[in-house]
Amino acid sequence: MAKQESLARNVTCSCGASGKATWTENENPAHANWQTGASAPNVSGPFEAIDEAPGEAARFRCNSCGELAELGRVQLVRD
């Protein structure tokens, strides 16, 4: 059975807005990476996804000023 992990990254904007994007990814045993089965990210703060990309590939736009968001490092979420 594939292992599932929760991941997150901080999302910020030069205007001062901040939030967090979270998603899950399933382990791909054939390639030993986490790119298989990534969910669409949920993002908090004044941001919206600007494409349909799943997981780490997603990009966001700030709803406050319209600029592209700056993405922080991906982190494993531990409950």
C-alpha positions in Angstrom: 0.0 0.0 0.0 1.3 3.5 -0.9 2.3 5.7 2.0 0.6 9.2 2.1 2.3 12.3 3.6 0.9 15.8 4.3 3.1 18.6 3.0 3.0 22.4 3.4 4.8 25.6 2.4 4.5 29.2 3.4 3.1 31.6 0.8 3.9 35.2 1.0 3.7 38.4 -1.1 5.8 41.6 -1.3 2.7 43.5 -0.1 2.9 41.8 3.3 0.2 39.2 2.8 1.0 35.7 4.1 -0.6 32.3 4.2 0.1 28.6 3.9 -0.5 26.0 1.2 -1.1 22.3 2.3 -1.6 19.1 0.2 -1.0 15.4 0.3 1.1 13.2 -1.9 1.3 9.4 -2.3 4.6 7.6 -2.4 5.5 6.2 -5.8 7.4 2.9 -5.0 8.7 2.5 -8.5 10.5 5.9 -8.5 10.9 6.6 -4.7 9.6 10.1 -5.0 6.4 11.9 -3.9 5.2 13.4 -7.2 2.6 10.7 -7.8 -1.0 11.3 -6.7 -0.5 14.8 -5.4 -3.7 16.6 -4.4 -4.6 20.1 -5.3 -3.3 22.4 -2.6 -5.5 24.2 -0.1 -4.2 27.7 0.5 -5.0 30.1 3.4 -4.7 33.9 3.3 -5.6 36.2 0.4 -4.2 33.9 -2.3 -5.7 31.9 -5.2 -4.3 29.2 -7.4 -3.4 30.4 -10.9 -3.2 27.0 -12.5 -4.5 23.5 -12.0 -1.1 22.1 -11.0 -1.1 19.7 -8.1 1.0 19.8 -4.9 4.4 21.4 -5.1 4.0 22.6 -8.7 1.1 24.9 -7.8 1.5 28.7 -8.2 -0.5 31.4 -6.5 -1.5 35.0 -7.0 -2.2 37.5 -4.2 -5.8 38.8 -4.2 -4.7 41.9 -2.3 -2.3 43.3 -5.0 -2.4 40.9 -7.9 1.3 39.9 -7.8 2.6 36.3 -8.0 3.2 34.8 -4.5 6.6 33.9 -3.2 6.8 30.2 -2.2 8.7 28.9 0.8 10.4 25.6 1.2 8.3 22.5 1.2 8.0 20.9 4.7 6.6 17.6 5.9 3.7 18.1 8.2 3.8 16.2 11.5 0.6 15.9 13.5 
